[in-house]
């Protein structure tokens, strides 16, 4: 049983409330195998005529209600059955799925319920799409939209390009850049709180991308609940205030968690918030890598030198799962999908290291059939003689994300959760393509 705060135990004892088991998972789409326009070969001599791994997706693979039937929404539904919501808070980089908006609006709310959407400040991109906001108009309560973060997307093309790299983004040095947290916090009418934290946005990434999520339920006032509550509390304090100092934001979160006595979290589960004014999160990753005997790394983007150096120096068995845009960016020496050649280059030496195995997931990174999907996790799975540890969350594995963005992170050693992750990672590995078996040409699958 998880360790709860004294207040949490009192709630459970007094009201006789039980909560659903925690759930940790990687959402992996299963899409149709599609024929290549022109067959090709691999360096290992394979004849390649179709996509492989069933993660190359187009719009034809999904029904209209794909977002609502996604794993995350299904997990939340199971915990909401028969309950009424008193307070619902959501945070993401993108809100663009009208199906998610409609699902939010059909829930049962108390007469004094609150609904708050925390979204990225922006005038140059649709981080809050018209389709999403239009669907929200059907809600029985009026949602409150709060913009958070520096408007790195409001300038010219040079500014927009700089925003892709938080180390060189256009906000002033030492100021928080973007809102990148992916969170759900729902207080119910029985003083329980249903929460989710992960890597995905409230867009088609819920069903088309490879994402990971943690979904759990705790009494109001328990230490884990307070850790996520304090993220939202910090976002609220920063809403509408551009270019806040990183040190100020970090101190706000620490102060909130400390005031609730929730800094330690639970024995095997701990959440926290970035940005940080120190390197504690990076150092936790490095220490975990150093002490591991087996590692599986699944990043959308990994450029942090300290982490790459630790992986280069470790004697552990290392598996790395990458989107195949990494492979093509290195091969073509140009941007492919969301990865530039400069971003892919730091991993090149590691990928060639003896003892490191790599597999690539063949996603629709080119946008065939006017649709894209990608590997979007930022996950480290480490095994030692003592235990397994998962480090995951919303930040890319890069210095700018750790130091400059609003992010949610989690460190887990709970056996059920790490076992679930290991099972999903093994499935993901089985769908990946070893480098010698990759196609020699990045051939379109469908004509535009």
C-alpha positions, 0 to 999 in steps of 0.5 A, spaced: 500 500 500 502 507 498 504 511 504 499 517 504 499 523 509 496 523 515 490 527 513 489 522 507 489 516 512 483 520 516 479 521 510 480 514 508 478 511 515 472 516 516 469 515 509 471 508 508 473 511 501 477 506 496 481 509 490 482 505 483 489 502 482 494 507 480 496 506 472 502 507 468 502 506 461 505 508 454 500 509 449 502 505 443 497 506 436 496 500 432 495 502 425 495 499 418 501 496 414 501 500 408 505 499 401 511 503 399 510 507 393 517 504 390 520 498 394 527 499 397 532 495 400 536 495 407 543 495 408 542 488 411 539 485 404 532 485 406 527 487 400 522 492 403 515 493 400 511 496 406 511 500 413 513 496 419 512 496 426 504 498 425 506 505 428 506 509 421 499 512 422 494 516 417 488 519 419 484 513 416 487 509 422 482 513 426 475 514 428 472 520 429 471 519 437 479 516 437 481 522 442 475 520 447 476 512 446 484 513 448 487 510 453 488 516 457 481 518 457 478 511 458 482 511 465 479 518 467 472 515 465 473 509 470 475 513 476 469 518 474 464 513 474 458 516 478 461 522 481 460 529 480 466 534 479 467 540 484 474 543 480 477 541 474 484 543 472 488 542 465 494 544 463 498 542 456 502 546 450 496 544 445 489 544 446 486 542 439 482 536 440 474 538 440 473 531 442 476 532 448 473 539 449 466 535 448 468 530 453 470 535 458 463 538 457 459 532 458 461 531 465 457 532 471 459 538 475 457 541 482 453 547 482 459 551 484 464 547 480 470 551 477 473 549 470 480 552 469 484 551 462 492 553 463 495 554 456 501 557 453 501 564 451 502 565 444 499 569 438 503 566 432 501 559 433 494 556 435 496 553 442 488 553 443 485 552 437 478 555 435 475 548 434 477 546 441 474 553 444 468 552 440 466 545 443 468 548 450 462 553 449 457 547 450 460 546 457 455 547 463 460 551 466 464 557 464 471 555 463 477 560 465 482 560 460 489 562 463 495 564 459 502 562 462 509 563 459 513 567 455 510 569 448 516 566 444 512 564 438 509 571 437 515 574 433 518 573 426 521 567 423 527 568 426 524 568 433 519 562 431 525 558 429 529 560 436 523 558 440 524 550 438 531 551 442 529 553 449 537 555 450 536 560 445 529 562 445 527 569 445 525 570 452 530 574 456 535 570 459 534 567 466 526 568 465 521 562 464 520 560 457 514 556 455 508 552 459 510 545 457 506 541 463 501 536 461 497 535 467 489 533 469 487 535 476 480 533 478 477 534 485 470 530 486 464 530 490 467 525 495 474 529 497 478 524 492 482 527 487 483 524 480 490 526 477 494 524 470 501 527 468 504 525 462 508 527 456 502 528 451 497 534 449 490 534 448 490 534 441 491 528 436 497 526 440 492 522 445 491 517 440 496 518 434 503 519 438 507 514 442 506 518 449 506 515 456 501 517 462 501 516 469 493 516 472 492 516 479 487 517 485 488 520 492 484 523 498 485 531 498 491 533 502 495 527 501 502 528 499 502 526 492 496 530 491 499 536 494 505 535 489 500 536 483 496 541 486 502 546 487 504 545 480 497 548 478 498 553 484 504 555 481 501 556 474 496 560 477 500 565 480 504 566 474 498 566 469 498 573 465 505 575 468 510 574 462 518 573 463 518 571 470 525 569 473 526 562 474 529 563 481 522 566 483 518 560 480 522 555 483 521 558 489 514 558 489 513 551 487 518 549 493 514 554 498 507 551 496 510 543 497 513 545 503 507 549 506 503 542 505 509 538 508 509 534 501 516 535 499 517 527 500 511 525 496 510 517 497 515 512 498 515 510 491 512 515 487 514 523 487 512 528 482 515 535 482 515 541 477 521 545 473 524 550 472 529 549 477 534 554 479 539 548 480 541 541 476 537 536 481 533 533 476 539 532 471 543 530 477 538 525 479 538 522 471 545 521 471 545 518 478 540 513 476 544 511 469 550 511 473 547 505 478 543 501 473 545 495 470 540 495 464 537 501 461 532 503 456 532 510 453 526 513 449 526 520 448 523 524 443 529 529 443 536 528 447 541 533 447 543 534 455 551 533 455 551 530 462 546 525 460 549 523 454 556 523 457 553 518 463 550 513 457 557 513 454 561 511 460 556 506 463 557 499 463 550 497 463 546 494 457 543 500 454 537 500 449 535 506 445 528 507 442 528 513 437 523 515 432 526 514 425 526 521 424 533 521 428 535 516 423 534 520 417 536 526 420 543 523 421 543 520 414 541 526 410 544 531 415 538 535 415 532 536 419 527 531 418 520 531 422 521 534 428 529 533 429 534 537 426 541 534 424 544 539 429 539 536 435 541 528 432 548 529 432 550 529 440 547 522 440 551 519 434 557 517 438 553 513 443 549 510 438 555 507 435 558 504 442 559 497 443 553 494 448 548 500 446 542 497 442 538 502 438 531 501 434 527 506 430 520 506 430 517 508 423 512 513 424 509 518 419 514 524 421 513 526 413 506 528 414 504 523 408 496 523 407 497 530 410 497 527 417 503 526 422 505 522 428 511 521 432 514 518 438 513 523 444 515 520 450 521 523 454 522 516 458 528 513 462 527 506 465 533 503 469 534 497 472 539 495 478 540 489 483 535 493 488 529 495 484 527 498 477 526 506 476 522 510 471 524 517 470 519 521 466 514 527 464 513 532 460 521 535 459 525 534 453 532 531 455 535 538 454 538 543 459 533 548 456 527 544 458 530 543 465 532 550 466 527 554 462 520 551 461 514 549 466 514 542 466 512 536 470 516 530 472 516 524 476 520 519 479 517 512 480 520 505 483 513 503 485 513 495 483 506 495 479 508 501 475 515 499 473 512 493 471 507 496 467 512 500 463 517 494 462 511 491 459 510 496 454 517 498 453 518 491 451 512 491 446 515 498 443 522 495 442 519 489 438 516 494 433 522 497 432 527 496 426 534 495 428 539 500 424 541 495 419 534 493 417 532 500 416 530 502 408 536 505 404 531 510 402 526 515 405 520 513 400 513 516 401 508 511 403 502 515 400 502 520 394 500 527 397 
